[in-house]
Amino acid sequence: MKNYLPIYANASKLRSMGNAYIVRSLEKAGLKGIVPSHGDVMNLLFRKGICNMTELAREVRRTRSTMTVLVDKLEREGYVSKKTDPDDSRGVLVELTAKGRALEPVFQEISDGLNELIADRLSKEEIDQLNALLQKCVD
Protein backbone atom coordinates (compact mmCIF):
# COMPACT_ATOMS: atom_id res chain seq x y z
CA MET A 1 0.00 0.00 0.00
CA LYS A 2 1.27 3.46 -0.91
CA ASN A 3 2.04 5.93 1.84
CA TYR A 4 0.11 9.15 1.29
CA LEU A 5 0.81 10.52 4.76
CA PRO A 6 3.28 13.12 3.46
CA ILE A 7 0.31 14.87 1.84
CA TYR A 8 -1.25 15.40 5.25
CA ALA A 9 2.07 16.42 6.77
CA ASN A 10 2.71 18.97 4.02
CA ALA A 11 -0.83 20.34 4.21
CA SER A 12 -0.38 20.69 7.97
CA LYS A 13 2.95 22.48 7.51
CA LEU A 14 1.39 24.86 4.99
CA ARG A 15 -1.45 25.62 7.40
CA SER A 16 1.03 26.20 10.24
CA MET A 17 3.08 28.50 8.03
CA GLY A 18 -0.05 30.47 7.13
CA ASN A 19 -1.22 30.68 10.74
CA ALA A 20 2.20 31.91 11.89
CA TYR A 21 2.08 34.61 9.21
CA ILE A 22 -1.43 35.64 10.32
CA VAL A 23 -0.42 35.81 14.00
CA ARG A 24 2.64 37.95 13.17
CA SER A 25 0.52 40.23 10.99
CA LEU A 26 -2.18 40.63 13.65
CA GLU A 27 0.46 41.46 16.26
CA LYS A 28 2.13 43.93 13.89
CA ALA A 29 -1.25 45.63 13.36
CA GLY A 30 -1.71 45.82 17.15
CA LEU A 31 -4.82 43.64 17.10
CA LYS A 32 -5.52 41.69 20.23
CA GLY A 33 -8.31 39.19 20.78
CA ILE A 34 -8.31 37.93 17.19
CA VAL A 35 -6.80 34.60 16.20
CA PRO A 36 -6.44 32.91 12.78
CA SER A 37 -9.67 30.97 13.24
CA HIS A 38 -11.58 34.27 13.35
CA GLY A 39 -10.42 35.12 9.82
CA ASP A 40 -12.95 32.95 8.00
CA VAL A 41 -15.79 34.43 10.07
CA MET A 42 -14.67 38.01 9.54
CA ASN A 43 -14.05 37.55 5.81
CA LEU A 44 -17.50 36.02 5.31
CA LEU A 45 -19.07 38.94 7.18
CA PHE A 46 -17.04 41.42 5.11
CA ARG A 47 -18.61 39.85 2.00
CA LYS A 48 -22.16 39.26 3.20
CA GLY A 49 -22.68 41.91 5.85
CA ILE A 50 -24.96 39.79 8.01
CA CYS A 51 -25.29 36.02 8.46
CA ASN A 52 -27.12 33.66 10.73
CA MET A 53 -25.07 31.31 12.87
CA THR A 54 -26.08 28.23 10.88
CA GLU A 55 -24.90 29.81 7.63
CA LEU A 56 -21.65 30.94 9.24
CA ALA A 57 -20.94 27.45 10.56
CA ARG A 58 -21.71 25.83 7.21
CA GLU A 59 -19.72 28.33 5.13
CA VAL A 60 -16.57 28.15 7.28
CA ARG A 61 -16.94 24.40 7.93
CA ARG A 62 -17.14 24.59 11.71
CA THR A 63 -19.60 23.04 14.11
CA ARG A 64 -22.31 25.28 15.48
CA SER A 65 -20.81 25.03 18.97
CA THR A 66 -17.36 26.06 17.69
CA MET A 67 -18.96 28.93 15.77
CA THR A 68 -20.70 30.08 18.94
CA VAL A 69 -17.35 30.23 20.76
CA LEU A 70 -15.70 32.15 17.89
CA VAL A 71 -18.55 34.63 17.52
CA ASP A 72 -18.91 35.15 21.28
CA LYS A 73 -15.21 36.09 21.47
CA LEU A 74 -15.55 38.52 18.56
CA GLU A 75 -18.61 40.02 20.23
CA ARG A 76 -16.75 40.48 23.55
CA GLU A 77 -13.97 42.27 21.64
CA GLY A 78 -16.56 44.55 20.00
CA TYR A 79 -16.04 43.36 16.40
CA VAL A 80 -19.49 41.82 15.85
CA SER A 81 -22.96 42.09 17.29
CA LYS A 82 -25.64 39.43 17.59
CA LYS A 83 -29.40 39.76 17.43
CA THR A 84 -32.38 37.48 17.15
CA ASP A 85 -33.32 36.53 13.61
CA PRO A 86 -36.73 38.14 12.89
CA ASP A 87 -37.58 35.20 10.58
CA ASP A 88 -36.65 32.54 13.16
CA SER A 89 -36.93 33.36 16.86
CA ARG A 90 -34.46 30.57 17.69
CA GLY A 91 -31.92 31.87 15.17
CA VAL A 92 -29.16 34.38 15.74
CA LEU A 93 -27.91 36.90 13.20
CA VAL A 94 -24.32 38.12 13.33
CA GLU A 95 -23.07 41.34 11.81
CA LEU A 96 -19.94 43.45 11.96
CA THR A 97 -19.84 46.51 14.14
CA ALA A 98 -18.14 49.70 12.95
CA LYS A 99 -15.03 48.51 14.81
CA GLY A 100 -15.20 45.19 12.94
CA ARG A 101 -15.78 46.81 9.53
CA ALA A 102 -12.74 49.01 10.14
CA LEU A 103 -10.58 45.86 10.11
CA GLU A 104 -11.33 45.01 6.48
CA PRO A 105 -8.18 46.71 5.10
CA VAL A 106 -6.02 44.87 7.65
CA PHE A 107 -7.60 41.53 6.75
CA GLN A 108 -7.16 42.31 3.06
CA GLU A 109 -3.48 43.05 3.62
CA ILE A 110 -3.07 39.77 5.51
CA SER A 111 -4.88 37.88 2.72
CA ASP A 112 -2.61 39.49 0.15
CA GLY A 113 0.41 38.42 2.19
CA LEU A 114 -0.84 34.85 2.40
CA ASN A 115 -1.30 34.84 -1.37
CA GLU A 116 2.28 36.08 -1.78
CA LEU A 117 3.58 33.20 0.36
CA ILE A 118 2.22 30.81 -2.26
CA ALA A 119 2.91 32.95 -5.33
CA ASP A 120 6.57 33.26 -4.32
CA ARG A 121 6.91 29.47 -4.48
CA LEU A 122 4.60 28.31 -7.28
CA SER A 123 3.63 29.41 -10.77
CA LYS A 124 0.02 30.41 -11.45
CA GLU A 125 -0.54 27.07 -13.19
CA GLU A 126 0.86 25.17 -10.19
CA ILE A 127 -1.30 27.21 -7.81
CA ASP A 128 -4.42 26.46 -9.87
CA GLN A 129 -3.54 22.77 -10.01
CA LEU A 130 -2.76 22.53 -6.30
CA ASN A 131 -5.97 24.35 -5.41
CA ALA A 132 -8.04 22.06 -7.64
CA LEU A 133 -6.44 18.93 -6.19
CA LEU A 134 -6.87 20.07 -2.59
CA GLN A 135 -10.49 21.05 -3.29
CA LYS A 136 -11.09 17.60 -4.78
CA CYS A 137 -9.66 15.99 -1.62
CA VAL A 138 -11.89 17.92 0.77
CA ASP A 139 -15.14 17.76 -1.24
VEXFI-728539 format. One record per atom (N, C-alpha, C): chain; atom name; x, y, z. Coordinates in pm, 1 decimal. Each point is the difference from the previous one (the first is absolute). Example, Ala and Ser with C-alpha at 12.3 -4.5 7.8 and 13.67 -1.06 7.14 Angstrom:
// residues 2
   bator   kolmar          X          Y          Z
       A        N     1319.0     -569.0      780.0
       A       CA      -89.0      119.0        0.0
       A        C       90.0      120.0        0.0
       A        N      -35.0      105.0      -72.0
       A       CA       82.0      119.0        6.0
       A        C      -77.0      109.0       73.0
END
This chain:
// residues 139
   bator   kolmar          X          Y          Z
       A        N       84.6     -118.4        0.0
       A       CA      -84.6      118.4        0.0
       A        C       89.1      124.7        0.0
       A        N      -36.8       95.3      -81.5
       A       CA       74.2      125.9       -9.2
       A        C      -17.2       80.0      129.0
       A        N       99.8       80.1       28.3
       A       CA       -4.7       87.1      117.1
       A        C      -30.6      142.2      -45.5
       A        N     -121.6       45.4       28.1
       A       CA      -41.7      134.6      -37.2
       A        C        7.2       97.4      117.3
       A        N       56.0      -45.6      110.6
       A       CA        7.0       84.8      118.9
       A        C       78.0      129.1      -21.1
       A        N      101.4        2.4      -86.0
       A       CA       68.3      128.9      -22.4
       A        C      -93.1      110.3      -50.5
       A        N     -107.2      -37.1      -67.5
       A       CA      -96.7      101.0      -44.8
       A        C      -59.3       71.2      120.5
       A        N      -39.7      -77.5      100.5
       A       CA      -57.2       59.9      120.9
       A        C      104.2       82.1       74.7
       A        N      120.4      -51.7        7.6
       A       CA      107.6       71.6       69.5
       A        C       29.2      133.0      -68.8
       A        N        7.1       -1.7     -133.2
       A       CA       27.6      123.5      -73.1
       A        C     -116.1       98.9        9.1
       A        N     -122.1      -50.7       -6.0
       A       CA     -116.1       88.4       15.7
       A        C        1.2       63.2      138.9
       A        N       36.2      -78.6      100.5
       A       CA        8.1       51.3      136.7
       A        C      109.9      105.4       13.6
       A        N      113.4      -24.4      -62.7
       A       CA      109.6       97.6        3.4
       A        C      -39.9      130.0      -68.7
       A        N      -70.4      -11.4     -112.4
       A       CA      -46.0      119.0      -71.4
       A        C      -97.2       79.6       86.1
       A        N      -91.2      -70.2       66.3
       A       CA      -95.6       66.6       88.6
       A        C       73.0       68.2      115.7
       A        N       97.8      -68.3       58.4
       A       CA       77.3       58.8      110.3
       A        C       76.2      123.6      -46.5
       A        N       57.0       -7.2     -118.8
       A       CA       71.8      113.4      -56.3
       A        C      -94.9      119.1      -18.7
       A        N     -118.1      -26.9      -52.4
       A       CA      -99.9      105.0      -18.5
       A        C      -46.5       58.2      131.9
       A        N      -26.2      -86.5       97.6
       A       CA      -44.5       48.9      131.2
       A        C      106.9       85.0       67.3
       A        N      126.1      -40.9      -10.9
       A       CA      109.0       78.6       58.5
       A        C        6.8      137.7      -65.3
       A        N      -18.4        4.6     -131.6
       A       CA       -0.8      128.3      -70.6
       A        C     -116.1       87.4       49.5
       A        N     -116.8      -59.6       15.8
       A       CA     -117.7       74.7       45.8
       A        C       24.2       55.6      139.7
       A        N       50.9      -83.0       89.9
       A       CA       25.6       44.8      138.1
       A        C       98.5      115.7        0.5
       A        N      109.5      -12.0      -75.4
       A       CA       97.9      109.9       -8.0
       A        C      -64.6      127.3      -53.7
       A        N      -82.2      -15.1     -102.1
       A       CA      -64.5      116.0      -62.1
       A        C     -100.0       66.0       94.8
       A        N      -75.6      -80.6       74.0
       A       CA      -95.0       55.1       96.8
       A        C       73.7       74.9      110.6
       A        N      110.0      -58.5       47.5
       A       CA       80.2       66.2      103.6
       A        C       58.6      130.8      -52.4
       A        N       50.5       -3.7     -123.0
       A       CA       58.0      119.5      -61.9
       A        C     -104.6      111.2      -12.3
       A        N     -124.4      -37.7      -28.5
       A       CA     -109.2       96.5      -12.4
       A        C      -53.9       43.0      136.1
       A        N       53.3      -59.3      107.9
       A       CA      -44.8       35.5      135.1
       A        C     -136.1      -56.2       36.6
       A        N      -44.1     -103.8      -69.4
       A       CA     -131.5      -57.9       27.7
       A        C       10.9     -110.3      103.8
       A        N      -76.3       15.1      103.6
       A       CA       -4.3     -100.2      105.4
       A        C     -140.1      -61.5        1.7
       A        N       -8.4     -123.6       43.5
       A       CA     -130.2      -64.6       10.4
       A        C      -47.3      -64.2     -129.3
       A        N       82.1        4.4     -103.7
       A       CA      -34.5      -65.9     -126.1
       A        C      106.6     -104.7      -27.8
       A        N      -45.8     -117.7      -40.1
       A       CA       90.3     -110.5      -31.8
       A        C      -29.6      -45.3     -142.9
       A        N       87.2      -81.5      -59.3
       A       CA      -22.1      -42.2     -139.0
       A        C     -138.0      -59.8      -26.9
       A        N      -54.6      -72.9       95.4
       A       CA     -130.8      -61.8      -23.1
       A        C     -112.9      101.8      -12.2
       A        N       22.8      124.5       41.0
       A       CA     -100.4      103.9      -18.0
       A        C       -2.3       52.5     -143.3
       A        N      107.2      -23.6      -74.8
       A       CA       11.3       55.8     -134.3
       A        C     -111.7      -41.5      -93.1
       A        N      -35.0     -128.5       -1.0
       A       CA     -107.1      -46.7      -88.3
       A        C     -132.6       67.9       34.0
       A        N      -27.4       16.2      129.3
       A       CA     -123.9       64.3       43.9
       A        C       -2.2      145.5      -45.7
       A        N      108.5       70.5       28.4
       A       CA        6.1      142.0      -35.3
       A        C       -8.6       18.4     -151.2
       A        N       72.7      -80.0      -76.4
       A       CA       -2.5       15.0     -145.9
       A        C     -138.1      -27.4      -57.7
       A        N      -71.1      -98.4       54.6
       A       CA     -135.9      -26.6      -46.4
       A        C      -90.8      119.1       31.3
       A        N       15.8       56.6      119.1
       A       CA      -81.8      116.5       36.2
       A        C       38.2      123.2      -82.2
       A        N      126.4       15.2      -35.8
       A       CA       38.4      109.6      -89.1
       A        C      -75.6      -12.6     -132.5
       A        N      -14.3     -122.5      -49.6
       A       CA      -66.8      -22.4     -128.6
       A        C     -151.5       10.8        9.0
       A        N      -56.7      -58.6      104.7
       A       CA     -146.4      -11.7        6.1
       A        C      -67.5      105.3       86.9
       A        N       73.1       57.9       92.3
       A       CA      -57.7      102.7       86.1
       A        C      -67.7      -56.5      123.5
       A        N      -88.8      -95.4      -19.5
       A       CA      -72.0      -60.6      112.1
       A        C      -26.2     -146.7      -33.5
       A        N       15.1      -86.0       97.7
       A       CA      -21.8     -144.4      -19.4
       A        C      -61.9      -58.2      125.8
       A        N      -76.9     -106.5      -17.4
       A       CA      -44.3      -71.5      118.8
       A        C      107.6     -101.2       38.5
       A        N       -5.3      -45.0      121.8
       A       CA      103.3      -88.7       53.3
       A        C       10.4     -130.7      -79.4
       A        N     -112.4      -52.9      -42.8
       A       CA        0.8     -124.3      -76.7
       A        C       75.4       18.8     -131.0
       A        N      -26.2      110.4      -68.4
       A       CA       68.5       28.8     -126.0
       A        C      150.2       20.3       23.6
       A        N       34.0       73.1      104.8
       A       CA      141.1       20.2       33.1
       A        C       70.3     -133.8       20.7
       A        N      -60.0      -85.0       81.4
       A       CA       60.7     -130.3       29.9
       A        C       17.0      -83.0     -127.6
       A        N     -101.0       -1.3      -83.8
       A       CA        6.4      -77.7     -123.9
       A        C      106.5       56.6      -94.2
       A        N        0.6      129.6      -18.1
       A       CA       92.7       63.7      -95.4
       A        C      146.8      -15.0       40.6
       A        N       27.9        6.2      130.7
       A       CA      139.7       -9.8       43.8
       A        C       34.7     -140.0       50.2
       A        N      -93.5      -92.9      -18.4
       A       CA       22.3     -141.4       33.4
       A        C       40.5      -20.7      145.5
       A        N      -79.1       57.1       87.1
       A       CA       18.3      -17.5      144.7
       A        C     -131.4      -49.8       58.1
       A        N        8.7      -64.2      116.0
       A       CA     -123.2      -40.9       66.6
       A        C      -68.7      123.9       55.0
       A        N     -127.8      -14.5       25.5
       A       CA      -74.5      114.0       56.2
       A        C       56.4       40.5      135.6
       A        N       39.8      -98.0       80.4
       A       CA       54.2       32.7      133.0
       A        C      133.1       73.6      -12.1
       A        N       85.1      -40.7      -94.0
       A       CA      125.9       70.2      -22.5
       A        C      -27.8      141.0      -49.8
       A        N      -97.4       13.7      -89.6
       A       CA      -34.9      132.1      -52.4
       A        C      -49.4       90.7      111.9
       A        N      -75.3      -55.3       92.7
       A       CA      -48.6       79.4      112.8
       A        C      117.2       55.5       80.6
       A        N       99.4      -83.9       26.1
       A       CA      118.2       43.5       75.4
       A        C       73.2      111.1      -76.0
       A        N       21.4      -19.0     -130.1
       A       CA       70.5      100.0      -80.8
       A        C      -75.2      133.4       -2.2
       A        N     -129.6       -6.9      -25.8
       A       CA      -80.4      122.0       -9.5
       A        C      -11.2       68.8      135.9
       A        N      -16.1      -77.1      106.3
       A       CA       -8.4       60.5      133.7
       A        C      127.3       78.3       32.9
       A        N      115.2      -55.4      -39.0
       A       CA      127.1       70.9       25.1
       A        C        6.8      129.0      -81.5
       A        N      -39.7       -7.2     -126.2
       A       CA       -1.1      120.6      -83.2
       A        C      -98.0      104.2       53.7
       A        N     -110.2      -46.3       55.1
       A       CA      -97.8       92.9       58.7
       A        C       58.5       66.5      125.2
       A        N       65.3      -78.3       86.6
       A       CA       62.2       57.7      120.2
       A        C      104.6      105.1      -35.2
       A        N       70.3      -21.4     -111.8
       A       CA      103.1       94.6      -44.6
       A        C      -59.5      119.4      -73.4
       A        N     -131.4       -3.4      -26.0
       A       CA      -67.6      112.5      -64.2
       A        C        2.4       -0.1     -151.6
       A        N       38.1     -112.7      -63.1
       A       CA       11.0       -6.2     -145.6
       A        C     -129.9      -40.8      -68.8
       A        N      -86.8      -72.2       70.6
       A       CA     -128.3      -41.0      -56.2
       A        C     -109.5       22.5      103.8
       A        N     -122.2        1.7      -49.7
       A       CA     -115.3        2.4       89.9
       A        C      -94.0     -112.2      -41.7
       A        N      -77.8      -46.1       96.1
       A       CA      -96.2     -107.4      -24.5
       A        C     -139.6       52.2       30.3
       A        N      -97.0      -50.5      -75.4
       A       CA     -139.3       31.6       28.8
       A        C      -86.6     -116.6      -44.7
       A        N     -118.5       -5.3       52.5
       A       CA      -93.2     -106.7      -35.7
       A        C      -43.6       16.9     -144.5
       A        N       -5.8     -111.1      -70.4
       A       CA      -44.5       -0.2     -139.3
       A        C     -150.2       24.8       -2.7
       A        N      -46.1      107.9      -66.8
       A       CA     -144.2       27.6       -2.5
       A        C      -81.0     -108.1      -72.1
       A        N       65.7      -78.4      -86.2
       A       CA      -69.7     -107.0      -72.6
       A        C        1.7     -132.8       74.5
       A        N       78.8       -9.4      107.2
       A       CA       11.9     -124.2       76.3
       A        C       39.6       37.9      142.5
       A        N      -92.9       -3.2       90.9
       A       CA       25.4       47.2      136.5
       A        C      108.8      -79.7       71.7
       A        N       30.0     -120.7      -48.6
       A       CA      108.3      -78.0       59.5
       A        C      134.7       31.5      -64.3
       A        N       -2.4       68.4     -113.3
       A       CA      121.9       29.4      -74.2
       A        C       67.9      127.6       46.6
       A        N      128.2        7.9      -27.0
       A       CA       79.8      116.2       37.5
       A        C       69.1       54.4     -124.8
       A        N      -13.1      130.0      -19.3
       A       CA       69.0       67.7     -109.5
       A        C      125.5       66.0       54.0
       A        N      105.2       -3.3      -79.2
       A       CA      128.3       58.5       38.2
       A        C       36.0      103.9     -104.9
       A        N       42.3      117.6       45.8
       A       CA       47.1      100.9      -93.6
       A        C      117.4       75.4       59.7
       A        N       79.2       57.6      -87.4
       A       CA      115.7       77.6       43.2
       A        C      -43.9      131.2       62.5
       A        N       71.2       41.2      101.2
       A       CA      -17.1      134.1       54.7
       A        C       88.7       94.5      -81.9
       A        N       -7.6      128.5       28.9
       A       CA       88.8       95.9      -66.9
       A        C      146.3      -36.2       27.9
       A        N       28.8      -41.8      121.7
       A       CA      136.4      -41.2       36.4
       A        C       43.4     -120.0      -83.8
       A        N      -91.2      -94.3      -21.9
       A       CA       30.4     -117.5      -80.9
       A        C       18.6       35.5     -146.2
       A        N      -87.9       84.7      -53.5
       A       CA       11.9       41.3     -141.0
       A        C      130.9       74.2      -24.6
       A        N       48.2       71.0      100.1
       A       CA      124.6       75.3      -14.4
       A        C      121.0      -92.2      -20.0
       A        N      -15.4     -127.7       31.4
       A       CA      110.8      -95.0      -15.2
       A        C       13.9      -55.6     -141.1
       A        N      -94.2       30.5      -87.1
       A       CA        4.7      -59.7     -134.3
       A        C      132.1       28.2      -72.0
       A        N       54.6      121.3        2.3
       A       CA      128.6       20.6      -68.1
       A        C      113.8      -83.4       59.9
       A        N       -0.9      -18.9      130.1
       A       CA      102.7      -82.1       65.2
       A        C      -13.1     -144.7      -45.4
       A        N     -122.4      -50.8       -1.9
       A       CA      -22.7     -138.1      -43.0
       A        C       35.1      -17.3     -147.7
       A        N      -26.2      102.4      -80.6
       A       CA       35.7       -7.5     -141.3
       A        C      151.5       -4.9      -16.7
       A        N       69.5       79.4       79.2
       A       CA      146.8       -0.1       -5.6
       A        C       55.6     -136.6       41.5
       A        N      -58.1      -59.1      103.1
       A       CA       43.2     -132.6       43.9
       A        C      -29.0     -103.5     -109.0
       A        N     -117.6        7.6      -61.1
       A       CA      -34.0      -93.0     -108.6
       A        C       97.0       14.3     -116.5
       A        N       33.9      123.9      -33.2
       A       CA       96.3       23.0     -107.9
       A        C      135.0      -61.7       35.4
       A        N       41.0       13.2      124.8
       A       CA      126.2      -58.6       44.3
       A        C       -1.1     -151.3       -6.7
       A        N     -112.3      -60.0       37.3
       A       CA      -12.4     -146.0      -10.0
       A        C        9.7      -44.1     -146.1
       A        N      -64.5       75.7      -88.0
       A       CA        9.6      -32.2     -142.3
       A        C      143.8        8.1      -48.2
       A        N       73.6       99.6       47.3
       A       CA      139.7       15.7      -40.2
       A        C       86.1     -116.8       47.4
       A        N      -32.0      -54.9      118.0
       A       CA       76.1     -115.8       48.5
       A        C       -4.7     -114.7     -100.1
       A        N     -114.9      -17.9      -62.6
       A       CA      -16.0     -106.4      -99.5
       A        C       57.8       43.1     -133.9
       A        N      -31.7      122.0      -41.6
       A       CA       42.8       48.8     -131.6
       A        C      152.3       10.0      -11.0
       A        N       67.2       16.3      113.1
       A       CA      146.4        4.3       -1.3
       A        C       61.2     -138.0      -24.0
       A        N      -79.9     -104.5       17.7
       A       CA       53.0     -135.9       -9.4
       A        C      -50.0      -77.9     -121.2
       A        N     -116.9       37.8      -51.5
       A       CA      -64.0      -76.2     -107.3
       A        C      -40.5       91.4     -114.9
       A        N       -5.3      -56.3     -118.6
       A       CA      -52.1       74.3     -115.4
       A        C     -152.4        6.4       11.6
       A        N      -61.8       84.7      -80.1
       A       CA     -146.2        9.4        0.1
       A        C      -61.6     -135.3      -35.2
       A        N       58.7      -68.4      -98.0
       A       CA      -52.9     -130.2      -40.5
       A        C       10.9     -100.6      114.9
       A        N      111.0        1.0       70.6
       A       CA       18.2      -90.7      114.1
       A        C      -98.4       33.1      111.4
       A        N      -21.8      129.0       23.5
       A       CA      -96.4       41.9      103.0
       A        C     -138.8      -49.8      -36.5
       A        N      -40.9       20.6     -125.2
       A       CA     -132.0      -45.5      -43.6
       A        C      -14.1     -151.3       13.7
       A        N      105.2      -71.9      -37.0
       A       CA       -3.7     -146.3        9.2
       A        C       -5.6      -45.5      145.7
       A        N       83.9       57.9       83.4
       A       CA        0.2      -36.1      141.6
       A        C     -135.3       28.7       63.1
       A        N      -55.6      117.9      -28.8
       A       CA     -130.3       35.4       55.3
       A        C     -107.2      -98.6      -44.7
       A        N       -0.8      -35.8     -127.7
       A       CA      -98.5      -94.5      -51.4
       A        C       14.5     -137.2       67.1
       A        N      123.0      -45.0       15.9
       A       CA       22.5     -130.4       62.0
       A        C      -41.5       -0.1      147.5
       A        N       37.0      105.4       71.2
       A       CA      -38.8        8.2      141.6
       A        C     -153.0        8.8       13.8
       A        N      -62.2       77.4      -86.8
       A       CA     -146.7       11.6        2.9
       A        C      -64.3     -136.3      -24.3
       A        N       56.0      -74.7      -93.4
       A       CA      -52.0     -133.7      -30.7
       A        C       13.9      -92.4      122.6
       A        N      108.6       14.5       73.6
       A       CA       21.0      -83.4      119.3
       A        C      -98.3       31.1      111.6
       A        N      -38.1      125.4       14.4
       A       CA      -87.0       36.4      113.1
       A        C     -148.4       -1.9      -34.0
       A        N      -33.9       -7.6     -128.1
       A       CA     -143.0       -6.4      -38.4
       A        C      -56.6     -138.1       22.4
END
